[in-house]
Amino acid sequence: MIQEEKPALVILDYALPGFSSLAIIRALRAKGGNNGKLPVVLMGASMREEDVLIGLEVGADLCLAESFHPQVFVARIRSLLRRAEPAKVY
């Protein structure tokens, strides 16, 4: 679905039923091209510190393990999207 829809950002739950979020991130990063630059957020209430480290090492741009303020979440997403936009040439 990511290949067809070409989203600006992917948010994955760490505990996806029937899927490995880490495998999805690895596959996105391995394909290179635009998928290599696609911002990926990994989140989940059951994530431990080592899960956050692994998520970042496999290619997640942001890992959120605990509860957070919704406005902080939106600000972080906006920051990721700003960095993902192609640079403007003047």
N, CA, C and O of each residue as an XYZ file, in Angstrom:
360
protein
N       0.827     -1.188      0.000
C       0.000      0.000      0.000
C       0.879      1.262      0.000
O       0.528      2.261     -0.629
N       2.011      1.218      0.699
C       2.905      2.374      0.735
C       3.422      2.682     -0.663
O       3.538      3.847     -1.042
N       3.731      1.643     -1.430
C       4.230      1.836     -2.788
C       3.180      2.512     -3.672
O       3.514      3.375     -4.484
N       1.927      2.125     -3.517
C       0.853      2.660     -4.361
C       0.412      4.056     -3.942
O       0.216      4.927     -4.790
N       0.257      4.271     -2.652
C      -0.295      5.535     -2.146
C       0.736      6.650     -2.049
O       0.380      7.825     -2.132
N       2.011      6.301     -1.875
C       3.096      7.270     -1.736
C       2.786      8.334     -0.677
O       2.669      9.518     -0.994
N       2.655      7.899      0.594
C       2.334      8.857      1.658
C       3.509      9.781      1.956
O       4.649      9.495      1.590
N       3.215     10.886      2.621
C       4.256     11.830      3.026
C       4.938     11.373      4.304
O       6.034     11.832      4.626
N       4.287     10.462      5.040
C       4.763     10.019      6.344
C       4.117      8.679      6.667
O       2.975      8.430      6.283
N       4.842      7.818      7.371
C       4.289      6.541      7.810
C       4.375      6.484      9.329
O       5.433      6.731      9.908
N       3.255      6.157      9.971
C       3.221      5.955     11.418
C       2.878      4.492     11.651
O       1.828      4.014     11.220
N       3.780      3.779     12.343
C       3.591      2.359     12.602
C       3.443      2.095     14.092
O       4.161      2.669     14.911
N       2.514      1.230     14.429
C       2.404      0.749     15.798
C       3.451     -0.338     15.979
O       3.603     -1.202     15.115
N       4.165     -0.306     17.078
C       5.214     -1.282     17.334
C       4.654     -2.707     17.364
O       5.323     -3.647     16.935
N       3.455     -2.861     17.860
C       2.855     -4.189     18.023
C       1.760     -4.432     16.987
O       0.618     -4.706     17.354
N       2.086     -4.339     15.719
C       1.109     -4.615     14.664
C       0.742     -6.099     14.684
O       1.631     -6.948     14.624
N      -0.525     -6.422     14.764
C      -0.902     -7.841     14.757
C      -0.614     -8.475     13.394
O      -1.092     -8.011     12.359
N       0.171     -9.536     13.423
C       0.455    -10.267     12.197
C       1.580     -9.694     11.350
O       1.906    -10.261     10.307
N       2.183     -8.584     11.771
C       3.257     -7.958     11.010
C       4.381     -7.555     11.955
O       4.159     -7.381     13.154
N       5.567     -7.411     11.425
C       6.687     -6.877     12.185
C       6.943     -5.449     11.711
O       7.328     -5.221     10.564
N       6.725     -4.508     12.596
C       6.979     -3.105     12.253
C       8.430     -2.901     11.857
O       8.725     -2.142     10.933
N       9.330     -3.570     12.545
C      10.748     -3.426     12.235
C      11.061     -3.962     10.842
O      11.885     -3.389     10.128
N      10.413     -5.052     10.453
C      10.621     -5.605      9.107
C      10.091     -4.644      8.045
O      10.690     -4.512      6.978
N       8.990     -3.982      8.324
C       8.437     -3.003      7.381
C       9.418     -1.846      7.199
O       9.660     -1.403      6.076
N       9.976     -1.363      8.297
C      10.940     -0.264      8.221
C      12.176     -0.706      7.446
O      12.666      0.023      6.582
N      12.677     -1.894      7.753
C      13.853     -2.407      7.031
C      13.583     -2.488      5.527
O      14.433     -2.118      4.717
N      12.404     -2.970      5.164
C      12.051     -3.096      3.742
C      11.982     -1.726      3.080
O      12.452     -1.561      1.954
N      11.408     -0.750      3.758
C      11.338      0.606      3.197
C      12.734      1.175      2.983
O      13.015      1.758      1.936
N      13.593      1.010      3.955
C      14.942      1.575      3.858
C      15.786      0.824      2.835
O      16.642      1.427      2.188
N      15.565     -0.469      2.676
C      16.352     -1.273      1.736
C      16.030     -0.922      0.291
O      16.895     -1.035     -0.577
N      14.794     -0.496      0.019
C      14.389     -0.183     -1.348
C      15.027      1.096     -1.858
O      15.122      1.310     -3.066
N      15.466      1.945     -0.938
C      16.106      3.196     -1.352
C      15.123      4.122     -2.042
O      13.921      4.059     -1.784
N      15.619      4.971     -2.907
C      14.763      5.937     -3.605
C      14.004      6.793     -2.619
O      14.531      7.158     -1.568
N      12.762      7.114     -2.956
C      11.942      7.936     -2.072
C      11.597      7.229     -0.775
O      11.431      7.884      0.254
N      11.483      5.894     -0.800
C      11.175      5.170      0.424
C      12.307      5.275      1.439
O      12.070      5.200      2.645
N      13.519      5.447      0.962
C      14.643      5.615      1.872
C      14.586      6.919      2.631
O      15.168      7.042      3.709
N      13.879      7.907      2.070
C      13.767      9.222      2.700
C      12.409      9.435      3.372
O      12.201     10.446      4.042
N      11.506      8.505      3.199
C      10.161      8.621      3.762
C      10.234      8.653      5.287
O      10.773      7.726      5.892
N       9.702      9.703      5.923
C       9.724      9.753      7.382
C       8.869      8.635      7.978
O       7.732      8.411      7.562
N       9.445      7.938      8.964
C       8.755      6.825      9.619
C       8.752      7.066     11.120
O       9.795      7.306     11.730
N       7.556      6.996     11.707
C       7.387      7.127     13.151
C       6.944      5.766     13.683
O       5.991      5.168     13.184
N       7.648      5.294     14.695
C       7.321      4.028     15.341
C       6.853      4.355     16.752
O       7.539      5.061     17.490
N       5.695      3.846     17.122
C       5.172      4.162     18.440
C       4.446      2.978     19.047
O       3.930      2.116     18.335
N       4.413      2.946     20.367
C       3.698      1.888     21.049
C       3.888      1.973     22.547
O       4.975      2.284     23.034
N       2.829      1.695     23.263
C       2.872      1.768     24.720
C       3.732      0.662     25.322
O       4.249      0.812     26.429
N       3.889     -0.449     24.599
C       4.654     -1.574     25.144
C       6.142     -1.508     24.812
O       6.886     -2.431     25.144
N       6.584     -0.444     24.169
C       7.992     -0.332     23.786
C       8.860     -0.053     25.008
O       8.529      0.777     25.854
N       9.983     -0.772     25.076
C      10.972     -0.540     26.118
C      12.099      0.304     25.509
O      12.108      0.558     24.305
N      13.031      0.727     26.336
C      14.135      1.554     25.842
C      14.922      0.835     24.755
O      15.321      1.458     23.771
N      15.150     -0.458     24.915
C      15.902     -1.196     23.898
C      15.114     -1.298     22.593
O      15.707     -1.346     21.515
N      13.787     -1.331     22.682
C      12.961     -1.337     21.473
C      13.092     -0.016     20.724
O      13.131      0.007     19.494
N      13.160      1.074     21.465
C      13.354      2.396     20.857
C      14.694      2.432     20.133
O      14.783      2.905     19.000
N      15.733      1.931     20.792
C      17.060      1.910     20.168
C      17.070      1.073     18.895
O      17.635      1.484     17.882
N      16.456     -0.082     18.946
C      16.405     -0.945     17.764
C      15.617     -0.264     16.655
O      16.027     -0.294     15.494
N      14.491      0.347     17.000
C      13.682      1.050     16.001
C      14.468      2.136     15.296
O      14.382      2.277     14.076
N      15.237      2.906     16.057
C      16.051      3.961     15.466
C      17.166      3.374     14.611
O      17.491      3.919     13.556
N      17.755      2.263     15.056
C      18.840      1.641     14.300
C      18.369      1.055     12.970
O      19.121      1.067     11.996
N      17.134      0.542     12.911
C      16.659     -0.028     11.645
C      16.143      1.042     10.691
O      15.894      0.758      9.519
N      15.978      2.289     11.189
C      15.624      3.349     10.262
C      14.444      4.220     10.622
O      14.087      5.100      9.839
N      13.820      4.020     11.769
C      12.735      4.915     12.168
C      13.314      6.302     12.438
O      14.421      6.425     12.962
N      12.577      7.325     12.086
C      13.022      8.696     12.319
C      12.647      9.186     13.708
O      13.289     10.078     14.262
N      11.602      8.591     14.259
C      11.119      8.983     15.575
C      10.487      7.760     16.219
O       9.715      7.045     15.579
N      10.814      7.516     17.489
C      10.204      6.429     18.251
C       9.591      7.017     19.510
O      10.264      7.713     20.270
N       8.331      6.739     19.725
C       7.619      7.242     20.896
C       7.142      6.055     21.711
O       6.315      5.266     21.255
N       7.676      5.933     22.935
C       7.395      4.766     23.744
C       6.386      5.033     24.857
O       5.757      4.097     25.350
N       6.224      6.247     25.247
C       5.354      6.554     26.373
C       4.239      7.487     25.933
O       4.165      7.905     24.778
N       3.383      7.798     26.881
C       2.329      8.759     26.556
C       2.974     10.124     26.306
O       4.039     10.427     26.844
N       2.329     10.924     25.500
C       2.871     12.215     25.131
C       1.722     13.169     24.901
O       0.586     12.748     24.686
N       2.015     14.441     24.947
C       1.010     15.466     24.736
C       0.708     15.542     23.237
O       1.639     15.570     22.432
N      -0.558     15.575     22.847
C      -0.910     15.608     21.424
C      -0.272     16.763     20.654
O       0.110     16.589     19.497
N      -0.150     17.934     21.272
C       0.455     19.067     20.570
C       1.942     18.834     20.318
O       2.476     19.277     19.302
N       2.611     18.141     21.237
C       4.021     17.803     21.043
C       4.150     16.809     19.894
O       5.063     16.911     19.074
N       3.236     15.852     19.840
C       3.242     14.871     18.754
C       3.074     15.571     17.403
O       3.813     15.280     16.462
N       2.119     16.482     17.301
C       1.879     17.216     16.053
C       3.105     18.044     15.675
O       3.477     18.095     14.503
N       3.730     18.685     16.644
C       4.918     19.493     16.364
C       6.061     18.616     15.848
O       6.784     19.018     14.937
N       6.225     17.446     16.411
C       7.282     16.540     15.948
C       7.005     16.054     14.529
O       7.921     15.956     13.713
N       5.749     15.752     14.236
C       5.379     15.301     12.886
C       5.632     16.425     11.881
O       6.178     16.181     10.805
N       5.243     17.640     12.220
C       5.488     18.778     11.324
C       6.979     18.957     11.064
O       7.384     19.257      9.941
N       7.790     18.774     12.092
C       9.234     18.882     11.941
C       9.768     17.824     10.979
O      10.600     18.128     10.124
N       9.298     16.587     11.111
C       9.720     15.526     10.196
C       9.315     15.832      8.761
O      10.090     15.613      7.830
N       8.115     16.331      8.587
C       7.639     16.639      7.242
C       8.415     17.793      6.617
O       8.677     17.781      5.414
N       8.784     18.787      7.420
C       9.596     19.897      6.901
C      10.939     19.389      6.395
O      11.413     19.808      5.339
N      11.542     18.493      7.144
C      12.846     17.966      6.739
C      12.736     17.066      5.510
O      13.699     16.932      4.756
N      11.583     16.453      5.303
C      11.403     15.522      4.185
C      11.081     16.232      2.883
O      11.235     15.648      1.811
N      10.635     17.489      2.955
C      10.298     18.223      1.740
C      11.541     18.460      0.911
O      12.610     18.724      1.462
N      11.422     18.370     -0.396
C      12.586     18.665     -1.238
C      13.017     20.109     -1.071
O      12.189     21.008     -0.923
N      14.301     20.314     -1.095
C      14.839     21.672     -0.978
C      14.432     22.503     -2.176
O      14.437     22.014     -3.305
N      14.083     23.742     -1.942
C      13.708     24.644     -3.027
C      14.968     25.250     -3.644
O      15.877     25.676     -2.932
N      15.006     25.281     -4.931
C      16.144     25.858     -5.634
C      15.748     27.254     -6.104
O      14.711     27.436     -6.742
N      16.571     28.213     -5.787
C      16.271     29.603     -6.162
C      17.182     30.051     -7.268
O      17.087     31.191     -7.723
